[in-house]
Amino acid sequence: MNELDIRKSSSGLNILACDFDGTLFSGPTEDYPIPGKPIYRIHEYVKNKKEKGWIIILYTCRENNDL
C-alpha cells in the first residue's frame, strides 16, 4: 500500500498522514520486520512539509521495536 493522505483540518491545520511500508520504505520485505530501502523522495517531501509547520501522522501496523 502506497499512501500519503493530505488534508486541511476544520481548524485550518495542514495534515499529512503517511504509511511506513511501501511509502517511506519499500516493502514489506521477506525479511520483515527489517524495513525495505528508504524512498528518499518521499522522505524529503514529508520533511519539507514538517519544516513548513504541517502535522505529520505516521500510520502503520508496526509496533514497538519494529517501528
N, C-alpha and C positions, 0 to 999 in steps of 0.2 A: 504494500500500500504506500503510495507516494502522496503525501498530503501536506499542504500548507493551507490553513484556513485564516483568511484575513477579514476582520470585521471592525466596525466602529460601534462602540457601546452606546447605550442610550445617554450616558453621561459625556459622550464625545471622546472617550479614550480610544486610541488605536490599539487593537489587539491582534496578535499573530499567534496561532496555535500551530505547532509543528510536530510531526511524527518523527520518531527516532530511527527505526529500521526502515530503510527504503527511501528516506528523505534526507536526514542528516548523515546517515551512513548507508552504504549499500547493504542489502541483506533483507531478511535474516540469512545467515550463512549456515553451512553444515556444521560449523564449529561453534554454534550458539552455546553459551552466551557471549562469545567473543564477537564484537561488532565487526561489520564489514569495513571496507575502506571509506574514509571520510569523503563526502561530496562537498568539496571546498566552495563551489559557487553558492551553494545553499547556506553554508556556514557564514560566508561573507554577507549574504543577503540578510540573514537573521541578525548578525552582529550590527549591520548598518541600521536596521530598524530599532534595535535596542539602544544604540547610541543616539537615535533621534527621539527617544523617550517612549517608544512603544512598549506595551506589556507583552512579554513573550511567555507562552504556555507550552511546555513540553508535554506531549501526551504519548504514552507508551504503555505496553503491558509489562515492561521490565520493572523490576523492583530490587531493592536492597543493593547488593554488590554487583548485580548485572547491569546497573544503570551507570 
